[in-house]
Structures are given as structure tokens and as C-alpha cells.
């Protein structure tokens, strides 16, 4: 039976999804260009690619993919898979492309036909996977020969700014043992028997960049985390005050427009690509 982590069920449940869609950053253009340059063969016909997106959430990645010039006309059909009913509702409201559908499913139970997909995308989600071996088998089942699994994460970069380091330390106090990206548990995938049987060694690439933000935006981004969204109101209020206190420190921020309260938020994006054997 498909398993979804309890904190993910609660923290991404109905009532949290509009905030998630509003607060989380989109995906940088260079990410999609890199994947296309590395893994779409020259001469691929327009509207020829079948894409599966697992853990599609509210459609943040989907919308960016469909808008990118390397992908906009290359996709024939996109099947999104998402376990949260609330996320699926917002996805259906924000992704209106007729090539796209969304259905309930998980990493190891997608409901997609065998050998259908040219690409599987998983954005900001694979660290929640409960069984890497079973997931690898499902990925291999639905991918075409030589198809590719692509995992993407947008990550606040604590190494480039003291205020971001302090913010991450504050957030991490509330993780409740959830399998967050930073713990690296997801890397166990590449040592599982079924991954090794069906996939080539993964390729990784990281890009650093900055996002313009405000203190209010940072608060919303923090509150969109599953383990923060389920906190009691009084505890959540304290977290918000602590976040604002960090953001109010003027000495270690790089200002974009100080009069409007806009400053740089150091980020990086990691892309991991695994080609099916």
C-alpha cells in the first residue's frame, strides 16, 4: 500500500496549498536548458515527449517547464502524480494546458503505463520517498529504454550569508525527524539493487544564484514548510517573530532596493539526472 509520511500528509494537506504555491520559488531557466541540452537528442520532433512528474505539488515546476522555450513545444503529454488532494486541487486551478493531467499516486505507485515516459521529473519532493528500491523499480517500469529520471531541488544557501545560516538553524529546530533534503538520505537510492540494475550512475550539477526577497516573503516561505505549517498557532507566531528578527538585521544583507525592503536571498539549485540502462 502506498505510504506518505505523516508530516507531509498534514503539512501539505488542504488549507496549506495556496500559501505553498505563493511562497515557494519557481525554477531557473538554466535548469531546463541544461536538461534539454544534455538529454534531448537533436532532431527530436516537436510534441513528441511523454513526461511524468511525481510529487507535482501545486504545479510550480510544471508551469516553469511548460513555459520554457526548450520544452514548451517538445512535450506531447504530461502526466502529473501527487498524493495530496489539496495540492492536486491547486495544480488543476493553476495548470490549464490541455496536454497535462493530474492523478493521485506516489513514488512507487504512479498508475502510469509501462514504458510510456521519456522523462520523469521530481522537483522538491524526492527526499520524502519512503522506499528508494521500490521507487527505482517503478521509475524503470514506466520509463522508455534510455529514458531519464530528473530530480531537482531549490535550496537556500546557508554558506553564502550569515542571516541565511541563522534562518536555516531556526527552521531545523522544528523538523520533527522528517527526511529533509539536507540529511542526504535520498542518496541511498543509488546503492539500491534495483537502481543499480536499471539505471546508470547519476549525474549532478549545481547552480548558485540569488532571488530578490522581502522579510514578509521569507516568513511565508518558512511557514510553507510542512513541519512549520502544522505548529500550534502560538508556536508558529514565535517562529514568525524570530524570522523577522533575523531579517531585520541590516549588517549582513545585500540590498537590492533598501527603501522598498528588497534584499538578496542566496539560493542554489541541484539537478540529479539518472539515465535508464
C-alpha positions as a Markdown table, in Angstrom:
| # | Residue | x | y | z |
|---|---|---|---|---|
| 1 | Unk | 0.0 | 0.0 | 0.0 |
| 2 | Unk | 1.4 | 3.4 | -0.9 |
| 3 | Unk | 2.9 | 5.3 | 2.1 |
| 4 | Unk | 3.1 | 9.0 | 2.5 |
| 5 | Unk | 5.0 | 10.5 | 5.5 |
| 6 | Unk | 2.5 | 11.6 | 8.2 |
| 7 | Unk | 4.1 | 15.1 | 8.5 |
| 8 | Unk | 3.8 | 15.5 | 4.7 |
| 9 | Unk | 0.2 | 14.4 | 4.8 |
| 10 | Unk | -0.7 | 17.0 | 7.5 |
| 11 | Unk | 1.7 | 19.8 | 6.5 |
| 12 | Unk | 0.8 | 19.7 | 2.8 |
| 13 | Unk | -2.9 | 19.0 | 3.4 |
| 14 | Unk | -5.9 | 21.0 | 2.4 |
| 15 | Unk | -5.6 | 24.6 | 3.6 |
| 16 | Unk | -1.8 | 24.9 | 3.2 |
| 17 | Unk | -1.6 | 24.7 | -0.5 |
| 18 | Unk | -2.3 | 28.3 | -1.6 |
| 19 | Unk | 0.5 | 29.5 | 0.7 |
| 20 | Unk | 2.9 | 26.9 | -0.7 |
| 21 | Unk | 2.2 | 27.9 | -4.2 |
| 22 | Unk | 2.6 | 31.6 | -3.4 |
| 23 | Unk | 5.7 | 31.3 | -1.2 |
| 24 | Unk | 7.9 | 28.7 | -2.9 |
| 25 | Unk | 10.3 | 30.0 | -5.6 |
| 26 | Unk | 10.0 | 28.8 | -9.2 |
| 27 | Unk | 12.8 | 27.2 | -11.2 |
| 28 | Unk | 15.5 | 29.0 | -13.0 |
| 29 | Unk | 15.7 | 28.9 | -16.8 |
| 30 | Unk | 19.2 | 27.4 | -16.9 |
| 31 | Unk | 17.9 | 24.3 | -15.2 |
| 32 | Unk | 15.6 | 23.4 | -18.1 |
| 33 | Unk | 18.2 | 24.4 | -20.7 |
| 34 | Unk | 20.8 | 22.1 | -19.1 |
| 35 | Unk | 18.5 | 19.1 | -19.0 |
| 36 | Unk | 17.4 | 19.7 | -22.6 |
| 37 | Unk | 21.0 | 20.2 | -23.9 |
| 38 | Unk | 22.2 | 17.1 | -22.1 |
| 39 | Unk | 19.3 | 14.7 | -22.7 |
| 40 | Unk | 17.1 | 15.7 | -25.6 |
| 41 | Unk | 18.6 | 14.3 | -28.8 |
| 42 | Unk | 19.0 | 16.6 | -31.7 |
| 43 | Unk | 16.2 | 16.2 | -34.2 |
| 44 | Unk | 13.6 | 15.2 | -31.7 |
| 45 | Unk | 10.2 | 16.1 | -33.2 |
| 46 | Unk | 8.1 | 18.7 | -31.7 |
| 47 | Unk | 5.3 | 17.5 | -29.4 |
| 48 | Unk | 7.0 | 14.1 | -29.1 |
| 49 | Unk | 8.0 | 13.7 | -25.5 |
| 50 | Unk | 5.9 | 11.9 | -22.8 |
| 51 | Unk | 6.7 | 13.4 | -19.4 |
| 52 | Unk | 5.7 | 12.2 | -15.9 |
| 53 | Unk | 6.1 | 14.5 | -12.9 |
| 54 | Unk | 5.9 | 12.8 | -9.5 |
| 55 | Unk | 5.2 | 14.8 | -6.4 |
| 56 | Unk | 3.9 | 17.6 | -8.7 |
| 57 | Unk | 2.5 | 19.7 | -5.8 |
| 58 | Unk | 0.7 | 22.8 | -6.9 |
| 59 | Unk | 2.4 | 22.9 | -10.3 |
| 60 | Unk | 5.2 | 25.3 | -9.7 |
| 61 | Unk | 7.7 | 23.2 | -11.6 |
| 62 | Unk | 5.1 | 22.2 | -14.2 |
| 63 | Unk | 4.3 | 25.7 | -15.1 |
| 64 | Unk | 8.0 | 26.7 | -15.5 |
| 65 | Unk | 8.7 | 23.6 | -17.6 |
| 66 | Unk | 5.8 | 24.3 | -20.0 |
| 67 | Unk | 6.9 | 27.9 | -20.3 |
| 68 | Unk | 10.5 | 27.2 | -21.2 |
| 69 | Unk | 11.4 | 27.5 | -24.9 |
| 70 | Unk | 13.3 | 24.2 | -25.0 |
| 71 | Unk | 10.3 | 22.3 | -23.6 |
| 72 | Unk | 7.1 | 24.3 | -24.5 |
| 73 | Unk | 6.7 | 22.6 | -27.9 |
| 74 | Unk | 8.6 | 19.4 | -27.2 |
| 75 | Unk | 6.1 | 17.8 | -24.8 |
| 76 | Unk | 3.3 | 15.7 | -26.2 |
| 77 | Unk | 1.7 | 14.8 | -22.9 |
| 78 | Unk | 2.5 | 15.4 | -19.2 |
| 79 | Unk | 1.0 | 13.1 | -16.5 |
| 80 | Unk | 1.4 | 14.6 | -13.1 |
| 81 | Unk | 1.2 | 12.4 | -10.0 |
| 82 | Unk | 0.5 | 13.9 | -6.5 |
| 83 | Unk | -0.7 | 12.2 | -3.3 |
| 84 | Unk | -2.2 | 15.4 | -1.7 |
| 85 | Unk | -5.8 | 16.2 | -2.7 |
| 86 | Unk | -5.2 | 19.9 | -1.7 |
| 87 | Unk | -2.1 | 20.1 | -3.9 |
| 88 | Unk | -4.0 | 18.5 | -6.8 |
| 89 | Unk | -6.8 | 21.0 | -6.5 |
| 90 | Unk | -4.4 | 24.0 | -6.7 |
| 91 | Unk | -2.5 | 22.3 | -9.5 |
| 92 | Unk | -5.7 | 21.9 | -11.5 |
| 93 | Unk | -6.5 | 25.6 | -11.0 |
| 94 | Unk | -3.1 | 26.8 | -12.0 |
| 95 | Unk | -2.0 | 24.4 | -14.8 |
| 96 | Unk | -4.5 | 24.7 | -17.6 |
| 97 | Unk | -2.5 | 23.3 | -20.5 |
| 98 | Unk | -4.7 | 20.7 | -22.3 |
| 99 | Unk | -1.7 | 18.3 | -22.6 |
| 100 | Unk | -1.5 | 18.0 | -18.8 |
| 101 | Unk | -3.4 | 15.7 | -16.4 |
| 102 | Unk | -3.0 | 15.0 | -12.7 |
| 103 | Unk | -3.9 | 11.9 | -10.7 |
| 104 | Unk | -3.3 | 10.5 | -7.2 |
| 105 | Unk | -0.2 | 8.5 | -6.8 |
| 106 | Unk | 3.2 | 8.1 | -5.1 |
| 107 | Unk | 6.8 | 7.4 | -5.9 |
| 108 | Unk | 6.3 | 3.6 | -6.2 |
| 109 | Unk | 2.7 | 3.6 | -7.3 |
| 110 | Unk | 2.2 | 6.1 | -10.2 |
| 111 | Unk | -0.5 | 4.4 | -12.2 |
| 112 | Unk | 1.4 | 5.3 | -15.4 |
| 113 | Unk | 1.6 | 2.7 | -18.2 |
| 114 | Unk | 4.7 | 0.6 | -18.6 |
| 115 | Unk | 7.3 | 2.0 | -21.0 |
| 116 | Unk | 5.4 | 5.3 | -21.5 |
| 117 | Unk | 7.7 | 8.1 | -20.3 |
| 118 | Unk | 10.7 | 9.7 | -21.9 |
| 119 | Unk | 11.3 | 11.7 | -18.7 |
| 120 | Unk | 10.4 | 11.5 | -15.1 |
| 121 | Unk | 10.7 | 14.8 | -13.2 |
| 122 | Unk | 10.6 | 15.0 | -9.4 |
| 123 | Unk | 11.0 | 18.6 | -8.1 |
| 124 | Unk | 11.4 | 19.4 | -4.4 |
| 125 | Unk | 10.0 | 16.1 | -3.4 |
| 126 | Unk | 12.2 | 13.0 | -3.7 |
| 127 | Unk | 13.6 | 13.3 | -0.1 |
| 128 | Unk | 10.2 | 12.3 | 1.1 |
| 129 | Unk | 10.4 | 8.9 | -0.7 |
| 130 | Unk | 9.9 | 6.1 | 1.9 |
| 131 | Unk | 11.4 | 3.2 | -0.2 |
| 132 | Unk | 14.2 | 4.0 | -2.7 |
| 133 | Unk | 14.4 | 0.5 | -4.0 |
| 134 | Unk | 10.7 | 0.2 | -4.8 |
| 135 | Unk | 10.7 | 3.7 | -6.3 |
| 136 | Unk | 13.6 | 2.7 | -8.6 |
| 137 | Unk | 11.6 | -0.3 | -9.8 |
| 138 | Unk | 8.6 | 1.9 | -10.6 |
| 139 | Unk | 10.7 | 4.5 | -12.4 |
| 140 | Unk | 12.3 | 1.8 | -14.5 |
| 141 | Unk | 8.9 | 0.3 | -15.3 |
| 142 | Unk | 7.3 | 3.5 | -16.6 |
| 143 | Unk | 10.4 | 4.9 | -18.5 |
| 144 | Unk | 11.2 | 4.0 | -22.1 |
| 145 | Unk | 14.6 | 2.5 | -22.8 |
| 146 | Unk | 17.1 | 5.2 | -22.5 |
| 147 | Unk | 14.6 | 7.4 | -20.6 |
| 148 | Unk | 15.8 | 9.7 | -17.8 |
| 149 | Unk | 14.9 | 10.4 | -14.2 |
| 150 | Unk | 15.5 | 14.0 | -13.2 |
| 151 | Unk | 15.4 | 15.2 | -9.6 |
| 152 | Unk | 15.5 | 18.9 | -8.9 |
| 153 | Unk | 15.8 | 20.9 | -5.6 |
| 154 | Unk | 15.8 | 24.6 | -5.0 |
| 155 | Unk | 17.8 | 25.2 | -1.8 |
| 156 | Unk | 18.5 | 28.2 | 0.4 |
| 157 | Unk | 22.3 | 28.5 | 0.5 |
| 158 | Unk | 23.4 | 28.9 | 4.1 |
| 159 | Unk | 27.1 | 29.0 | 3.2 |
| 160 | Unk | 26.9 | 32.4 | 1.4 |
| 161 | Unk | 25.2 | 34.6 | 4.1 |
| 162 | Unk | 25.1 | 34.6 | 7.9 |
| 163 | Unk | 21.4 | 35.5 | 8.0 |
| 164 | Unk | 20.5 | 32.5 | 5.9 |
| 165 | Unk | 22.6 | 30.2 | 8.1 |
| 166 | Unk | 20.8 | 31.5 | 11.2 |
| 167 | Unk | 17.4 | 31.2 | 9.4 |
| 168 | Unk | 18.1 | 27.6 | 8.5 |
| 169 | Unk | 19.2 | 26.8 | 12.0 |
| 170 | Unk | 16.0 | 28.2 | 13.3 |
| 171 | Unk | 13.9 | 26.2 | 10.9 |
| 172 | Unk | 15.7 | 23.0 | 11.5 |
| 173 | Unk | 14.7 | 23.0 | 15.2 |
| 174 | Unk | 11.2 | 22.1 | 14.1 |
| 175 | Unk | 11.9 | 19.3 | 11.6 |
| 176 | Unk | 10.5 | 16.6 | 13.9 |
| 177 | Unk | 12.7 | 13.9 | 12.3 |
| 178 | Unk | 11.4 | 14.4 | 8.8 |
| 179 | Unk | 13.6 | 13.2 | 6.0 |
| 180 | Unk | 14.7 | 16.6 | 4.8 |
| 181 | Unk | 17.0 | 17.0 | 1.8 |
| 182 | Unk | 19.9 | 18.1 | 4.0 |
| 183 | Unk | 20.2 | 14.7 | 5.6 |
| 184 | Unk | 21.1 | 13.1 | 2.3 |
| 185 | Unk | 19.0 | 10.0 | 2.9 |
| 186 | Unk | 17.8 | 10.2 | -0.7 |
| 187 | Unk | 21.3 | 9.4 | -1.9 |
| 188 | Unk | 20.8 | 5.8 | -0.7 |
| 189 | Unk | 18.8 | 5.4 | -3.8 |
| 190 | Unk | 21.9 | 5.0 | -5.9 |
| 191 | Unk | 23.1 | 2.0 | -3.9 |
| 192 | Unk | 19.9 | 0.0 | -4.0 |
| 193 | Unk | 19.8 | -3.2 | -6.0 |
| 194 | Unk | 17.0 | -2.1 | -8.4 |
| 195 | Unk | 18.6 | 1.2 | -9.1 |
| 196 | Unk | 21.9 | -0.4 | -10.0 |
| 197 | Unk | 20.1 | -3.0 | -12.1 |
| 198 | Unk | 18.1 | -0.5 | -14.2 |
| 199 | Unk | 20.0 | 2.9 | -14.1 |
| 200 | Unk | 23.4 | 4.3 | -15.0 |
| 201 | Unk | 25.3 | 6.3 | -12.3 |
| 202 | Unk | 23.7 | 9.7 | -11.6 |
| 203 | Unk | 25.0 | 13.0 | -13.0 |
| 204 | Unk | 24.8 | 16.1 | -10.8 |
| 205 | Unk | 25.0 | 19.8 | -11.4 |
| 206 | Unk | 24.6 | 22.8 | -9.0 |
| 207 | Unk | 24.0 | 26.4 | -9.8 |
| 208 | Unk | 24.3 | 29.3 | -7.3 |
| 209 | Unk | 22.1 | 32.4 | -7.8 |
| 210 | Unk | 20.2 | 35.0 | -5.7 |
| 211 | Unk | 16.5 | 35.7 | -5.5 |
| 212 | Unk | 15.1 | 39.2 | -4.6 |
| 213 | Unk | 13.0 | 38.9 | -1.5 |
| 214 | Unk | 11.5 | 40.8 | 1.4 |
| 215 | Unk | 11.2 | 39.9 | 5.1 |
| 216 | Unk | 7.5 | 39.1 | 4.6 |
| 217 | Unk | 8.3 | 36.8 | 1.7 |
| 218 | Unk | 10.9 | 35.0 | 3.9 |
| 219 | Unk | 8.3 | 34.5 | 6.6 |
| 220 | Unk | 5.8 | 33.0 | 4.1 |
| 221 | Unk | 8.5 | 30.7 | 2.7 |
| 222 | Unk | 9.3 | 29.4 | 6.2 |
| 223 | Unk | 5.6 | 28.9 | 7.0 |
| 224 | Unk | 5.2 | 26.8 | 3.8 |
| 225 | Unk | 7.4 | 24.1 | 5.2 |
| 226 | Unk | 5.3 | 21.1 | 6.2 |
| 227 | Unk | 6.6 | 20.9 | 9.8 |
| 228 | Unk | 6.1 | 24.6 | 10.4 |
| 229 | Unk | 2.6 | 24.7 | 8.9 |
| 230 | Unk | 1.4 | 22.2 | 11.5 |
| 231 | Unk | 2.7 | 24.0 | 14.5 |
| 232 | Unk | 0.2 | 25.4 | 17.1 |
| 233 | Unk | -0.7 | 29.0 | 16.4 |
| 234 | Unk | 1.3 | 30.4 | 19.4 |
| 235 | Unk | 4.4 | 28.5 | 18.4 |
| 236 | Unk | 4.0 | 29.5 | 14.8 |
| 237 | Unk | 3.7 | 33.1 | 15.9 |
| 238 | Unk | 7.0 | 32.8 | 17.7 |
| 239 | Unk | 8.7 | 31.3 | 14.7 |
| 240 | Unk | 7.4 | 34.2 | 12.6 |
| 241 | Unk | 8.8 | 36.8 | 15.0 |
| 242 | Unk | 12.1 | 35.0 | 15.1 |
| 243 | Unk | 12.3 | 35.0 | 11.3 |
| 244 | Unk | 11.5 | 38.7 | 11.2 |
| 245 | Unk | 14.2 | 39.4 | 13.8 |
| 246 | Unk | 16.8 | 37.7 | 11.6 |
| 247 | Unk | 15.6 | 39.5 | 8.5 |
| 248 | Unk | 15.7 | 42.9 | 10.3 |
| 249 | Unk | 19.5 | 42.6 | 10.8 |
| 250 | Unk | 20.9 | 45.1 | 8.4 |
| 251 | Unk | 24.6 | 44.4 | 8.5 |
| 252 | Unk | 24.7 | 41.1 | 6.8 |
| 253 | Unk | 22.2 | 41.5 | 4.0 |
| 254 | Unk | 22.9 | 42.5 | 0.4 |
| 255 | Unk | 20.3 | 45.1 | -0.6 |
| 256 | Unk | 18.5 | 45.2 | -4.0 |
| 257 | Unk | 16.4 | 48.1 | -3.0 |
| 258 | Unk | 16.7 | 49.1 | 0.6 |
| 259 | Unk | 14.0 | 51.7 | 0.5 |
| 260 | Unk | 11.5 | 49.0 | -0.5 |
| 261 | Unk | 12.9 | 46.4 | 1.8 |
| 262 | Unk | 14.1 | 44.1 | -1.0 |
| 263 | Unk | 17.3 | 42.1 | -0.5 |
| 264 | Unk | 19.2 | 39.1 | -1.9 |
| 265 | Unk | 18.2 | 35.6 | -0.8 |
| 266 | Unk | 21.2 | 33.3 | -1.7 |
| 267 | Unk | 19.9 | 30.1 | -3.4 |
| 268 | Unk | 21.2 | 27.2 | -5.3 |
| 269 | Unk | 19.6 | 24.5 | -7.5 |
| 270 | Unk | 20.7 | 20.9 | -7.6 |
| 271 | Unk | 19.8 | 18.7 | -10.6 |
| 272 | Unk | 20.4 | 15.0 | -10.5 |
| 273 | Unk | 19.9 | 13.0 | -13.7 |
| 274 | Unk | 19.8 | 9.2 | -13.9 |
| 275 | Unk | 19.6 | 7.6 | -17.4 |
| 276 | Unk | 17.9 | 4.2 | -17.7 |
| 277 | Unk | 20.2 | 1.5 | -19.0 |
